[in-house]
Amino acid sequence: MGTKDPNFVRVKYVRYADDWLIGVIGSYQLAEEIKQKVGDFLKSRLKLSLSEDKTIITNARSQEAKFLGYRIRLGRTNKSQKQTKTTNGSGKEFKKRSTGMEVVLKAPMDELVKKLHQKGFCDKKGNPTHKPPWMLLDEDQIVMMYSSINRGMQQYYRPADNWARVQRVQYILKYSLAKTLAGKRKTSISKIISDKEIKVHVTRNGKQRTISFYQNSEWATKRDAFVESATVDLVRMNIRLRTRSKLGLPCCICGDPLNVQMHHVRHVRKMTDKQAKGFTRVMSMLNRKQLPVCERCHRSIHQGKYDGLSLRDFAYDPREASLIRQPEVRHSHSGKEV
């Protein structure tokens, strides 16, 4: 008799890190019993307590369960079967028969807007706002950070059945970016958005590059829509504030152009609570003085053998193209002038 048998029971369990879900085809009493046994196991074997507020029992047909940022439930019951066309992983099209009892995955739009508000991208109602702390960054960094958030959220919620609604997230990020760049340039939003796109032009090592805000325009259900896209400007995650150092410069102590490393004058662990706090503290850590030194001089500095001009007097700013001021007197590792 299968599932029509009143004694039929099936249990499915899935876990990712500390988030887990148990699916039960059975009575509510059975679900309560399983929950109690899970709590006893966590307490006796792992010395952990089960959160009663977060561990709840829901009816999959009438209520939604939260799992890994999704809202999950069973689709509506439909006695008449219907066929839809879809594609498999290799792109081959085939017919899929549905009875309306499939698992439905939904992106929690209210929670996503709330998180964007908490991060400073919009107000409580979801209206985009500028992000003042990011106005201190370079324009290409700002665009890439917004793009990475937009792409990441779209990739994560791509399987959602309410996928088309995720474009609200893109809207918030796009106009938050436009307002942030407009505030940085002290201009209007209309001058930031050109042909419905946001682009900035930067020059690195004599080469000009255009950085565009990533935005999707395909909101129909289509598998692998982003993986196969050739127009995506991949985010270079290794480009950070601290990697803007001018490693191409020679050692500022001995002039050796080989094996140049960056020495931070003020180490992060030496910064105290008496100094700047909040975002100002973060920026001061990221933008503290960095000096290009060769491997030998770098080792000498950390071993306490360097006795030349104070490293603080090398007014080197990693955001500039060159040393602001070179020392007039250089010393060898023995302390003698050279």
Secondary structure, 3 states (H helix, E strand, C coil): CHHHCCCCCEEEEEEECCEEEEEEECCHHHHHHHHHHHHHHHHHHCCCCCCCCCCCCCCCCCCCEEECCEEEEECCCCCCCEEEEEECCCCCEEEEEECCCCEEEECCHHHHHHHHHHCCCECCCCCECCCHHHHHCCHHHHHHHHHHHHHHHHHHCCCCCCHHHHHHHHHHHHHHHHHHHHHHHCCCHHHCEECCEEEEEEEECCEEEEEECCCCCCCCCCCCCCCCCCCCCCCCCCCCHHHCCCCCCCCCCCCCCCCEEEEECCCHHHCCCCCCCHHHHHHHHHCCCEEEEEHHHHHHHHCCCCCCCCHHHCCCCCCCCCCCCCCCCCECCCCCEC
